[in-house]
């Protein structure tokens, strides 16, 4: 494990907190991997704290909304749908995924497609989703 200047071992949380202090930094922590964008470059910090810098990212960032599908009250699970706006820069959507995988489950549904993905949640909370496009923006 990497150590800071005074010999303290750095955790993923320490690294994430430091990265969040940088203006313009956009990061996602998915398990032991930190995935992010900074100054139009993608990067990844793996389990061993190795930094892998990707290619330059161009184009617009994909956007979307979450729609609650389940309307009944007092149910165990709620269906939600992530709807993505069609990219105007010619890029395509590669994936729509939940970052809270322990609380949000991707489900197969007839409404799933390139710009839509259904999920089920069984707990109250704040949920984050990542939309990846072919231009590498998230």
C-alpha positions as CSV (number, residue, x, y, z in Angstrom):
1,X,0.0,0.0,0.0
2,X,1.2,3.5,-0.8
3,X,2.2,5.8,2.0
4,X,1.9,9.6,2.4
5,X,4.9,11.9,3.2
6,X,4.8,11.1,6.9
7,X,4.6,7.3,6.4
8,X,0.8,6.8,7.0
9,X,-0.8,4.3,4.6
10,X,-3.1,5.8,2.1
11,X,-6.6,4.3,1.8
12,X,-8.9,4.6,-1.2
13,X,-10.9,7.0,0.9
14,X,-7.9,9.2,1.5
15,X,-7.1,9.3,-2.3
16,X,-10.8,9.9,-3.1
17,X,-11.0,12.8,-0.6
18,X,-7.8,14.4,-2.0
19,X,-9.1,14.0,-5.6
20,X,-12.4,15.6,-4.7
21,X,-10.6,18.7,-3.5
22,X,-9.4,19.4,-7.1
23,X,-11.6,21.7,-9.1
24,X,-13.0,20.1,-12.2
25,X,-12.4,16.5,-10.9
26,X,-15.2,14.0,-11.6
27,X,-14.7,10.6,-9.9
28,X,-16.6,7.5,-9.2
29,X,-15.5,4.9,-6.7
30,X,-16.6,1.4,-7.8
31,X,-15.3,-1.0,-5.2
32,X,-11.5,-0.8,-5.1
33,X,-11.3,1.1,-8.3
34,X,-11.5,4.9,-8.7
35,X,-12.6,5.9,-12.2
36,X,-12.6,9.6,-13.2
37,X,-12.2,12.5,-15.6
38,X,-9.9,15.5,-15.2
39,X,-9.1,18.2,-17.7
40,X,-10.7,16.2,-20.5
41,X,-8.7,13.0,-19.8
42,X,-10.0,9.8,-18.3
43,X,-8.1,7.9,-15.6
44,X,-8.4,4.9,-13.4
45,X,-6.7,4.1,-10.1
46,X,-6.7,0.3,-9.6
47,X,-6.6,-1.9,-6.5
48,X,-2.8,-1.4,-6.2
49,X,-3.1,2.4,-6.5
50,X,-1.6,2.4,-10.0
51,X,-2.9,5.3,-12.1
52,X,-3.8,4.6,-15.7
53,X,-4.4,7.7,-17.8
54,X,-6.7,7.3,-20.8
55,X,-7.0,9.2,-24.0
56,X,-8.3,12.7,-24.3
57,X,-12.1,12.9,-24.0
58,X,-14.0,15.0,-26.5
59,X,-17.7,15.7,-27.0
60,X,-20.5,16.3,-24.6
61,X,-21.2,14.6,-21.3
62,X,-24.3,12.3,-21.5
63,X,-27.2,13.3,-19.3
64,X,-30.4,11.5,-18.1
65,X,-33.2,11.4,-15.6
66,X,-34.6,8.7,-13.3
67,X,-38.3,7.9,-13.4
68,X,-40.1,5.9,-10.7
69,X,-42.2,3.2,-12.4
70,X,-43.8,1.5,-9.4
71,X,-46.8,3.4,-8.3
72,X,-48.2,1.1,-5.6
73,X,-47.6,2.0,-1.9
74,X,-46.1,-0.4,0.7
75,X,-44.2,-2.6,-1.7
76,X,-40.9,-4.4,-1.0
77,X,-39.2,-3.3,-4.2
78,X,-39.6,-0.4,-6.5
79,X,-38.9,-0.3,-10.2
80,X,-37.0,2.7,-11.5
81,X,-36.0,3.6,-15.1
82,X,-33.0,5.6,-16.1
83,X,-33.7,7.5,-19.4
84,X,-30.8,9.0,-21.3
85,X,-30.9,12.0,-23.5
86,X,-29.9,11.2,-27.1
87,X,-26.3,12.6,-27.5
88,X,-26.1,15.5,-30.0
89,X,-22.4,15.0,-30.8
90,X,-22.9,11.8,-32.7
91,X,-21.6,9.5,-29.9
92,X,-23.6,6.5,-28.8
93,X,-24.5,5.3,-25.3
94,X,-22.4,2.2,-24.3
95,X,-23.8,1.5,-20.8
96,X,-26.1,2.7,-18.0
97,X,-25.1,1.3,-14.7
98,X,-25.8,1.7,-11.0
99,X,-22.9,2.6,-8.7
100,X,-24.8,1.4,-5.7
101,X,-24.8,-2.2,-6.9
102,X,-25.6,-3.6,-3.4
103,X,-28.9,-1.7,-3.3
104,X,-29.8,-1.3,-7.0
105,X,-30.3,-4.3,-9.2
106,X,-30.3,-4.1,-13.0
107,X,-33.4,-6.0,-14.4
108,X,-34.3,-7.2,-17.8
109,X,-37.3,-5.5,-19.2
110,X,-38.9,-4.9,-22.5
111,X,-38.3,-1.1,-22.0
112,X,-34.5,-1.6,-21.9
113,X,-32.6,-0.2,-24.8
114,X,-29.7,2.0,-25.8
115,X,-31.3,5.1,-24.0
116,X,-33.1,3.3,-21.2
117,X,-32.4,0.8,-18.4
118,X,-34.7,-0.6,-15.7
119,X,-33.5,-1.2,-12.1
120,X,-35.1,-2.4,-8.9
121,X,-34.4,-1.0,-5.4
122,X,-35.4,-2.4,-2.1
123,X,-34.1,0.2,0.2
124,X,-34.6,4.0,0.7
125,X,-31.6,6.1,-0.2
126,X,-29.7,8.2,-2.7
127,X,-28.7,6.3,-5.8
128,X,-26.0,7.2,-8.3
129,X,-25.9,6.0,-11.9
130,X,-23.2,6.2,-14.5
131,X,-23.9,6.7,-18.2
132,X,-20.9,5.9,-20.5
133,X,-20.8,7.1,-24.1
134,X,-18.6,6.1,-27.0
135,X,-16.7,9.4,-26.6
136,X,-15.6,8.1,-23.1
137,X,-17.6,10.8,-21.3
138,X,-19.5,9.7,-18.2
